[in-house]
């Protein structure tokens, strides 16, 4: 006789076979970060700026700019300075109630 399973059981079994939902979520999050970093590099280049130009605007080394563009950002202030140097502005979004409510803050505060 065929044994029936609930959708939750099938989903959990499939997730386990594919590496687990936590692992998949981590991979998706890493991909999102990588794509965002690539987008920042594209925006910098579109603005006609080289890493050395951004470094001069920020008062940091070219190596520091490279680290930022590879995701090594030590502080929010450093990220805000990088974004300002390439013509952007940092906004921080806080989500509540599963994303139904959002608060967006400019950084640094005016």
C-alpha positions in Angstrom: 0.0 0.0 0.0 1.2 3.5 -0.8 2.3 5.6 2.2 1.1 9.2 2.0 3.2 12.1 3.3 2.4 15.6 4.1 3.8 18.5 2.1 6.0 19.5 5.2 7.4 16.0 5.3 8.2 15.9 1.6 9.8 19.4 1.8 11.9 18.5 4.8 13.1 15.3 3.2 13.9 17.2 0.0 15.7 19.9 1.9 17.8 17.3 3.7 18.7 15.7 0.4 19.7 19.0 -1.1 21.8 20.1 1.8 19.3 21.5 4.2 17.3 24.6 4.3 19.8 26.5 6.5 22.6 25.7 4.1 20.5 26.8 1.1 19.5 30.0 2.9 23.1 30.8 3.6 24.1 30.2 0.0 21.3 32.5 -1.2 22.3 35.2 1.3 25.9 34.9 0.1 24.8 35.2 -3.5 22.8 38.3 -2.7 25.8 39.9 -1.0 28.1 39.1 -3.9 25.6 40.5 -6.4 25.3 43.7 -4.3 29.1 44.1 -4.2 29.3 43.6 -8.0 26.6 46.3 -8.4 28.6 48.7 -6.4 31.7 48.1 -8.5 29.6 48.6 -11.6 28.3 51.9 -10.3 31.8 53.1 -9.4 33.1 52.2 -12.9 30.0 53.9 -14.5 30.9 57.0 -12.6 34.4 56.9 -14.2 36.1 56.2 -10.9 39.0 53.8 -10.3 39.7 52.3 -6.9 42.6 54.8 -6.5 40.2 57.7 -7.1 37.8 56.4 -4.5 40.7 55.8 -2.1 41.8 59.5 -2.5 38.3 60.7 -1.9 38.0 58.6 1.2 41.5 59.2 2.5 42.3 55.5 2.6 44.5 53.1 0.6 43.5 51.5 -2.7 43.8 48.2 -0.9 41.1 49.3 1.6 38.8 50.1 -1.3 39.5 46.7 -2.8 38.6 45.1 0.6 35.4 47.0 0.8 34.4 45.9 -2.7 35.1 42.3 -1.7 32.8 42.6 1.4 35.3 43.4 4.1 33.7 46.4 5.7 34.6 47.0 9.3 32.1 49.8 10.1 29.0 51.4 8.9 30.8 54.7 8.8 33.4 53.2 6.4 30.6 51.9 4.1 28.9 55.3 4.2 32.2 57.0 3.2 32.7 54.5 0.3 29.2 55.1 -1.0 29.6 58.9 -0.7 32.9 58.7 -2.6 31.2 56.9 -5.5 28.2 59.2 -5.5 25.8 57.3 -3.3 24.2 57.6 0.1 23.7 54.9 2.7 20.2 54.1 3.9 19.5 51.6 6.6 16.2 49.8 6.5 14.6 48.0 9.5 11.8 45.5 8.8 9.1 44.6 11.3 6.2 42.2 11.2 7.7 40.0 8.5 8.5 43.0 6.3 5.0 44.5 6.5 6.4 47.6 8.2 9.7 49.2 7.3 11.7 52.1 8.7 14.4 53.7 6.5 17.1 55.8 8.1 19.7 57.9 6.3 23.3 57.4 7.4 24.8 59.5 8.8 21.8 61.3 10.2 21.4 64.8 8.8 
